[in-house]
Amino acid sequence: MQKYDVVVAGGSISGLAAAREIATSGASVVVLEEDAEIGTPEHCGGLVSLGGIEDLGIVPDQSAIENQKIKSARIMSPSGSFEIGAEKQKVMVLDRRALDKQVAFQAQRKGAEIRVRCSMRSAEKTDDGFTVKTSEGEITCRYFVDARGVASIISRNREGVLQSAQYEVYAPWIDRSTIEVAFDNDLYPGFFAWIIPTGQGMGKVGVAGKGINAANSLASYIESKGGRYSIVRKVFAPIWVDGPIQNFISGKSVIIGDAAGQSKPTTAGGIYTCGMGGVYAGQAIGKAIKNKDDSILGEYEKNWLDLFKSEFDKMLLARRLLERLDNKAIDELFAAIPHEKIEEASATGDFDFHSAAIAKILGAKAAAKMVKAILGNEIRRLIDI
Ligand SMILES: Cc1cc2nc3c(=O)[nH]c(=O)nc-3n(C[C@H](O)[C@H](O)[C@H](O)COP(=O)(O)OP(=O)(O)OC[C@H]3O[C@@H](n4cnc5c(N)ncnc54)[C@H](O)[C@@H]3O)c2cc1C
């Protein structure tokens, strides 16, 4: 039987980042990816901050960068809109097919082995680790990492899942420098529609929402733009917006990335936050193996929570607010936001820790009054009033 120190199930950003760190520590690690190609099928907008991607230890290859010219985000309510500057946040759009392959290459160079079209079927505990059953036979390992994405978390809990659709669209109404986020709680309950431009006249256009038919909702969003367009790719995927699961670690088994609920509850963005789950878990596993001390695994959970817990708590609160607003309230809230608050948020906002910008915008007097009526005293956890 084949033997490794660690088996990682799932060869996407979190699993590959973990494998890179484990291999860097000198331990043996294999990544099992059920799809036939790393990064494919791509199910991601690829929107990420430069700072976030650097923290993951990646300098994106030129081939992975689809758009570095994002200047602003247009945030729309059913009948209003405002524009927030995004230059300071240094956001870029990456091609996940290329990005994931880049991390796979990093991991391989450090000594990790990657297998595609190899599905993990079960991981059964043994006296000193696991027997992992795969589509290509059995592997024994000391540590098992679940990086299987939303599919893994859904098998345990369906509550925090939204349906999404994202199409690659060619259309003259896509502006290379502007992201669009459109709120409408009738059409996209609890979420929004979006445009992530990859170039002038081309981009990734998507919707997500609770209980929606994502294909129908996206079709009407695209139609609402008017004019001609072509759809050149369609992707349907669930997203998780309910925050992190309770325990990332159980014995010698570790859960990372979307499988651990590590994507942002506001936007479902997970390249950075899930990737950091992989980085921290890989480092902790490497250290635990070296020191023969499983208690070191706890460093993974601690490091991730230290970095993201308070931000995710605030994002969850912002999500709860959105879920309770009807379209009239969204319009009123938008109308209550003064221009100077938007300028402040543009100047100081952080793409990865955006609850401060949300708090700034909602903290404007009239807006805060509305938010307080909805959130009651919980508002203090989001806004300083
Ligand atoms: C429509 C959409 C748009 C998004 N846009 C953005 C964005 O713009 N910016 C951003 O930061 N995030 C975005 N995200 C979120 C981001 O894609 C995820 O958070 C991130 O990819 C999570 O990485 P992961 O490694 O945890 O899991 P995943 O990327 O989901 O990868 C899990 C991997 O495990 C594999 N797998 C599953 N089961 C098995 C098995 N049994 N055996 C072997 N392999 C298995 C899968 O094939 C997959 O490759 C978007 C998500 C969606 C759905």
The ligand as a Tripos MOL2 file, in Angstrom:
@<TRIPOS>MOLECULE
LIG
   53    58     1     0     0
SMALL
NO_CHARGES

@<TRIPOS>ATOM
      1 C1        -19.3710   31.6950   -8.7460 C.3       1 LIG1
      2 C2        -18.2690   31.9190   -7.7520 C.ar      1 LIG1
      3 C3        -17.5090   33.0800   -7.8190 C.ar      1 LIG1
      4 C4        -16.4860   33.2950   -6.8900 C.ar      1 LIG1
      5 N1        -15.7500   34.4380   -6.9890 N.ar      1 LIG1
      6 C5        -14.7480   34.6680   -6.1210 C.ar      1 LIG1
      7 C6        -13.9320   35.8270   -6.2490 C.ar      1 LIG1
      8 O1        -14.1080   36.6510   -7.1560 O.2       1 LIG1
      9 N2        -12.9170   36.0020   -5.3430 N.ar      1 LIG1
     10 C7        -12.6830   35.1050   -4.3380 C.ar      1 LIG1
     11 O2        -11.7710   35.3290   -3.5300 O.2       1 LIG1
     12 N3        -13.4310   33.9780   -4.2150 N.ar      1 LIG1
     13 C8        -14.4460   33.7480   -5.0770 C.ar      1 LIG1
     14 N4        -15.1920   32.5970   -4.9640 N.ar      1 LIG1
     15 C9        -14.8910   31.6630   -3.8690 C.3       1 LIG1
     16 C10       -13.6570   30.8250   -4.1510 C.3       1 LIG1
     17 O3        -13.7390   30.2610   -5.4290 O.3       1 LIG1
     18 C11       -13.5490   29.7190   -3.1000 C.3       1 LIG1
     19 O4        -13.7440   30.2550   -1.8060 O.3       1 LIG1
     20 C12       -12.1970   29.0310   -3.1330 C.3       1 LIG1
     21 O5        -11.9480   28.4620   -4.3940 O.3       1 LIG1
     22 C13       -12.1520   27.9430   -2.0690 C.3       1 LIG1
     23 O6        -11.0000   27.1910   -2.2420 O.3       1 LIG1
     24 P1        -10.9140   25.7140   -1.6250 P.3       1 LIG1
     25 O7         -9.5620   25.2030   -1.9950 O.co2     1 LIG1
     26 O8        -11.2750   25.7470   -0.2080 O.co2     1 LIG1
     27 O9        -12.0790   24.8820   -2.3540 O.3       1 LIG1
     28 P2        -12.4820   24.7110   -3.8650 P.3       1 LIG1
     29 O10       -11.8920   25.7810   -4.7220 O.co2     1 LIG1
     30 O11       -13.9540   24.5440   -3.9030 O.co2     1 LIG1
     31 O12       -11.8060   23.3580   -4.2780 O.3       1 LIG1
     32 C14       -12.1860   22.1100   -3.7960 C.3       1 LIG1
     33 C15       -11.5160   21.0770   -4.6770 C.3       1 LIG1
     34 O13       -11.7370   19.7800   -4.1520 O.3       1 LIG1
     35 C16       -12.0090   18.9020   -5.2210 C.3       1 LIG1
     36 N5        -12.7430   17.7710   -4.6700 N.ar      1 LIG1
     37 C17       -14.0110   17.7500   -4.1860 C.ar      1 LIG1
     38 N6        -14.3100   16.5260   -3.7380 N.ar      1 LIG1
     39 C18       -13.2270   15.7560   -3.9370 C.ar      1 LIG1
     40 C19       -12.9100   14.3930   -3.6800 C.ar      1 LIG1
     41 N7        -13.8180   13.5550   -3.1130 N.pl3     1 LIG1
     42 N8        -11.6840   13.9290   -4.0310 N.ar      1 LIG1
     43 C20       -10.7630   14.7410   -4.6040 C.ar      1 LIG1
     44 N9        -11.0120   16.0350   -4.8730 N.ar      1 LIG1
     45 C21       -12.2120   16.5360   -4.5330 C.ar      1 LIG1
     46 C22       -12.8030   19.7530   -6.1980 C.3       1 LIG1
     47 O14       -12.7860   19.1970   -7.4990 O.3       1 LIG1
     48 C23       -12.0630   21.0720   -6.1070 C.3       1 LIG1
     49 O15       -10.9980   21.1650   -7.0170 O.3       1 LIG1
     50 C24       -16.2210   32.3450   -5.8780 C.ar      1 LIG1
     51 C25       -16.9800   31.1710   -5.7990 C.ar      1 LIG1
     52 C26       -17.9910   30.9470   -6.7390 C.ar      1 LIG1
     53 C27       -18.7900   29.6790   -6.6630 C.3       1 LIG1
@<TRIPOS>BOND
     1     1     2 1
     2     2     3 ar
     3     2    52 ar
     4     3     4 ar
     5     4     5 ar
     6     4    50 ar
     7     5     6 ar
     8     6     7 ar
     9     6    13 1
    10     7     8 2
    11     7     9 ar
    12     9    10 ar
    13    10    11 2
    14    10    12 ar
    15    12    13 ar
    16    13    14 ar
    17    14    15 1
    18    14    50 ar
    19    15    16 1
    20    16    17 1
    21    16    18 1
    22    18    19 1
    23    18    20 1
    24    20    21 1
    25    20    22 1
    26    22    23 1
    27    23    24 1
    28    24    25 2
    29    24    26 1
    30    24    27 1
    31    27    28 1
    32    28    29 2
    33    28    30 1
    34    28    31 1
    35    31    32 1
    36    32    33 1
    37    33    34 1
    38    33    48 1
    39    34    35 1
    40    35    36 1
    41    35    46 1
    42    36    37 ar
    43    36    45 ar
    44    37    38 ar
    45    38    39 ar
    46    39    40 ar
    47    39    45 ar
    48    40    41 1
    49    40    42 ar
    50    42    43 ar
    51    43    44 ar
    52    44    45 ar
    53    46    47 1
    54    46    48 1
    55    48    49 1
    56    50    51 ar
    57    51    52 ar
    58    52    53 1
@<TRIPOS>SUBSTRUCTURE
     1 LIG1         1 GROUP 0 **** ****
